[in-house]
Amino acid sequence: MKLFIAGFPNDFDDTDLKEMFELYGVVTSAKLVVDRATGKTKGFGFIEMPNRAEALETIQSLNGAGIKGKKIVVQEAEDRPKPAFKSRDNFNRRY
């Protein structure tokens, strides 16, 4: 199950995130989104947990929890909408 996480301090990295969530179950990936221009995290990212029950328990336990004075958001990630079809001439067309 993929989880969306937000509200993390800028000094957190992927390793910190993975270690924190491993307290609640197996984590197959942990990735904070990084600003390309500054190299700093944007304070949100994604966690993947293969066990749905552990993931749901993690949401219950951590959503709204405080970390370094900030409340974090932990929820099930929503699927991204599929991009519109792009033709060879780079015009977006929907069929």
MARMAR-787528 format. One line per 3 residues: their letters; for each residue z, x, y of N, C-alpha, C. Coordinates in Angstrom, 2 decimals, always signed. Example, Ala and Ser with C-alpha at 12.3 -4.5 7.8 and 13.67 -1.06 7.14 Angstrom:
<sites>
as = +7.80 +13.19 -5.69 +7.80 +12.30 -4.50 +7.80 +13.20 -3.30 | +7.08 +12.85 -2.25 +7.14 +13.67 -1.06 +7.87 +12.90 +0.03;
</sites>
This chain:
<sites>
mkl = +0.00 +0.86 -1.17 +0.00 +0.00 +0.00 +0.00 +0.90 +1.22 | -0.84 +0.57 +2.18 -0.93 +1.35 +3.40 -0.07 +0.72 +4.48 | +0.76 +1.56 +5.12 +1.65 +1.08 +6.18 +1.24 +1.67 +7.51;
fia = +1.31 +0.85 +8.55 +1.11 +1.29 +9.93 +2.50 +1.59 +10.48 | +2.61 +2.74 +11.13 +3.89 +3.12 +11.72 +3.65 +3.50 +13.18 | +4.57 +3.12 +14.06 +4.41 +3.42 +15.49 +5.77 +3.62 +16.14;
gfp = +5.74 +4.29 +17.29 +6.96 +4.51 +18.05 +7.64 +5.82 +17.74 | +6.95 +6.73 +17.08 +7.56 +8.01 +16.72 +7.50 +8.99 +17.88 | +8.53 +9.83 +18.00 +8.55 +10.85 +19.06 +7.38 +11.82 +18.90;
ndf = +6.95 +12.42 +20.01 +5.81 +13.33 +19.99 +6.07 +14.61 +19.22 | +7.34 +14.95 +18.97 +7.62 +16.18 +18.24 +7.63 +15.99 +16.73 | +7.36 +14.78 +16.25 +7.24 +14.52 +14.81 +5.88 +15.01 +14.34;
ddt = +5.83 +15.54 +13.11 +4.53 +15.89 +12.54 +4.39 +15.21 +11.18 | +3.27 +15.44 +10.50 +2.99 +14.77 +9.23 +4.07 +15.06 +8.19 | +4.55 +16.29 +8.16 +5.57 +16.68 +7.18 +6.88 +15.92 +7.43;
dlk = +7.31 +15.85 +8.70 +8.52 +15.10 +9.04 +8.39 +13.64 +8.60 | +7.23 +13.09 +8.87 +6.97 +11.69 +8.55 +7.04 +11.46 +7.04 | +6.37 +12.33 +6.27 +6.36 +12.19 +4.82 +7.77 +12.32 +4.26;
emf = +8.51 +13.31 +4.72 +9.88 +13.51 +4.23 +10.77 +12.30 +4.53 | +10.59 +11.71 +5.69 +11.40 +10.55 +6.06 +11.11 +9.36 +5.14 | +9.83 +9.11 +4.87 +9.46 +7.96 +4.06 +9.69 +8.20 +2.57;
ely = +9.73 +9.46 +2.13 +9.99 +9.75 +0.72 +11.42 +9.37 +0.32 | +12.29 +9.17 +1.30 +13.64 +8.69 +1.00 +13.61 +7.27 +0.43 | +12.49 +6.56 +0.64 +12.37 +5.17 +0.20 +11.42 +4.99 -0.97;
gvv = +10.72 +6.05 -1.38 +9.81 +5.95 -2.52 +8.74 +7.02 -2.46 | +7.80 +6.93 -3.39 +6.72 +7.89 -3.49 +5.73 +7.68 -2.34 | +5.37 +8.77 -1.67 +4.41 +8.74 -0.57 +3.21 +9.59 -0.97;
tsa = +2.02 +8.99 -1.02 +0.83 +9.74 -1.40 +0.16 +10.39 -0.20 | +0.34 +9.82 +0.99 -0.18 +10.46 +2.20 +0.60 +9.99 +3.42 | +0.67 +10.88 +4.40 +1.34 +10.58 +5.66 +0.55 +11.26 +6.76;
klv = +0.09 +10.49 +7.73 -0.76 +11.05 +8.77 -0.47 +10.40 +10.11 | -0.04 +11.22 +11.06 +0.11 +10.76 +12.44 -1.21 +10.99 +13.16 | -1.58 +10.10 +14.05 -2.82 +10.23 +14.81 -2.58 +11.20 +15.96;
vdr = -3.51 +12.14 +16.12 -3.38 +13.22 +17.10 -4.42 +13.05 +18.20 | -4.01 +13.24 +19.44 -4.92 +13.22 +20.58 -5.77 +14.49 +20.53 | -7.07 +14.35 +20.50 -7.96 +15.52 +20.41 -7.85 +16.43 +21.61;
atg = -7.64 +15.87 +22.78 -7.60 +16.68 +24.01 -6.32 +17.50 +24.12 | -5.18 +16.91 +23.77 -3.91 +17.60 +23.96 -3.35 +18.21 +22.68 | -3.79 +17.71 +21.53 -3.26 +18.18 +20.26 -1.91 +17.58 +19.92;
ktk = -1.39 +16.70 +20.76 -0.09 +16.05 +20.51 -0.32 +14.74 +19.77 | +0.71 +14.34 +19.02 +0.59 +13.06 +18.32 +0.64 +11.92 +19.33 | +0.00 +10.83 +18.96 -0.01 +9.64 +19.81 +1.18 +8.72 +19.51;
gfg = +2.03 +9.13 +18.56 +3.22 +8.34 +18.25 +3.02 +7.26 +17.21 | +1.80 +7.21 +16.61 +1.57 +6.24 +15.54 +0.73 +6.88 +14.45 | +0.73 +6.24 +13.29 -0.04 +6.78 +12.18 +0.05 +5.87 +10.97;
fie = -0.18 +6.46 +9.80 -0.25 +5.67 +8.57 +0.43 +6.40 +7.42 | +1.02 +5.61 +6.54 +1.67 +6.09 +5.32 +1.04 +5.33 +4.16 | +0.82 +6.01 +3.05 +0.36 +5.32 +1.85 +1.41 +5.48 +0.77;
mpn = +1.80 +4.34 +0.21 +2.78 +4.31 -0.87 +2.15 +3.52 -2.02 | +2.07 +4.13 -3.23 +1.40 +3.44 -4.34 +2.18 +2.24 -4.89 | +3.49 +2.23 -4.73 +4.31 +1.16 -5.26 +4.56 +0.11 -4.17;
rae = +3.98 -1.06 -4.36 +4.08 -2.12 -3.34 +5.52 -2.54 -3.08 | +6.33 -2.63 -4.13 +7.73 -3.04 -3.97 +8.49 -2.03 -3.11 | +8.26 -0.75 -3.35 +8.91 +0.28 -2.53 +8.42 +0.21 -1.08;
ale = +7.13 -0.04 -0.90 +6.57 -0.14 +0.45 +7.18 -1.32 +1.21 | +7.31 -2.46 +0.55 +7.91 -3.63 +1.20 +9.37 -3.39 +1.55 | +10.08 -2.70 +0.66 +11.48 -2.37 +0.92 +11.58 -1.40 +2.11;
tiq = +10.63 -0.49 +2.19 +10.60 +0.46 +3.31 +10.40 -0.26 +4.63 | +9.50 -1.24 +4.64 +9.26 -2.03 +5.85 +10.56 -2.71 +6.27 | +11.24 -3.34 +5.31 +12.50 -4.03 +5.60 +13.55 -3.08 +6.16;
sln = +13.61 -1.88 +5.60 +14.64 -0.92 +5.99 +14.37 -0.23 +7.32 | +13.11 +0.11 +7.59 +12.80 +0.95 +8.74 +12.22 +0.24 +9.96 | +11.66 -0.94 +9.79 +11.09 -1.63 +10.95 +12.19 -1.95 +11.95;
gag = +12.07 -1.43 +13.15 +13.07 -1.66 +14.19 +14.17 -0.61 +14.22 | +14.12 +0.34 +13.28 +15.14 +1.41 +13.25 +14.95 +2.34 +14.46 | +16.02 +3.00 +14.85 +15.97 +3.92 +15.98 +15.83 +5.37 +15.53;
ikg = +14.92 +6.08 +16.19 +14.75 +7.51 +15.94 +14.64 +8.20 +17.29 | +15.59 +9.07 +17.57 +15.62 +9.82 +18.83 +15.51 +8.89 +20.03 | +16.21 +7.78 +19.99 +16.25 +6.85 +21.10 +15.08 +5.89 +21.19;
kki = +14.17 +5.92 +20.21 +13.02 +5.02 +20.21 +13.08 +4.12 +18.98 | +12.70 +2.85 +19.17 +12.62 +1.93 +18.04 +11.23 +2.06 +17.43 | +11.20 +2.19 +16.10 +9.91 +2.33 +15.43 +9.45 +1.00 +14.86;
vvq = +8.15 +0.92 +14.65 +7.51 -0.24 +14.04 +6.96 +0.21 +12.70 | +7.26 -0.52 +11.65 +6.71 -0.25 +10.32 +6.22 -1.59 +9.78 | +4.93 -1.67 +9.49 +4.36 -2.90 +8.97 +3.16 -2.59 +8.09;
eae = +2.73 -3.58 +7.34 +1.56 -3.38 +6.49 +0.34 -3.17 +7.39 | -0.46 -2.16 +7.07 -1.66 -1.87 +7.86 -2.71 -2.94 +7.59 | -3.42 -3.31 +8.64 -4.50 -4.29 +8.51 -5.81 -3.54 +8.26;
drp = -6.70 -4.17 +7.50 -8.00 -3.56 +7.26 -8.80 -3.52 +8.55 | -9.51 -2.41 +8.73 -10.37 -2.29 +9.91 -11.61 -3.15 +9.73 | -12.09 -3.78 +10.80 -13.32 -4.55 +10.68 -14.49 -3.60 +10.43;
kpa = -15.44 -4.06 +9.68 -16.62 -3.23 +9.40 -17.45 -3.11 +10.66 | -17.99 -1.91 +10.93 -18.81 -1.73 +12.13 -20.12 -2.49 +12.01 | -20.67 -2.82 +13.16 -21.96 -3.52 +13.19 -23.04 -2.59 +12.64;
fks = -24.07 -3.17 +12.09 -25.19 -2.40 +11.57 -25.84 -1.61 +12.69 | -26.13 -0.34 +12.46 -26.83 +0.47 +13.46 -28.23 +0.77 +12.96 | -29.19 +0.46 +13.77 -30.57 +0.77 +13.39 -30.89 +2.21 +13.78;
rdn = -32.06 +2.67 +13.40 -32.44 +4.05 +13.71 -32.56 +4.30 +15.20 | -32.82 +3.30 +15.98 -32.96 +3.49 +17.43 -31.61 +3.33 +18.15 | -30.51 +3.31 +17.39 -29.13 +3.26 +17.89 -28.76 +1.98 +18.64;
fnr = -29.48 +0.92 +18.44 -29.09 -0.37 +18.99 -28.28 -1.11 +17.94 | -27.18 -1.68 +18.36 -26.37 -2.45 +17.42 -26.99 -3.81 +17.20 | -27.19 -4.15 +15.96 -27.73 -5.47 +15.63 -26.91 -6.05 +14.50;
ry = -26.65 -7.32 +14.60 -25.95 -8.01 +13.51 -26.96 -8.92 +12.81 | -26.96 -8.86 +11.51 -27.86 -9.72 +10.74 -27.09 -10.68 +9.92;
</sites>
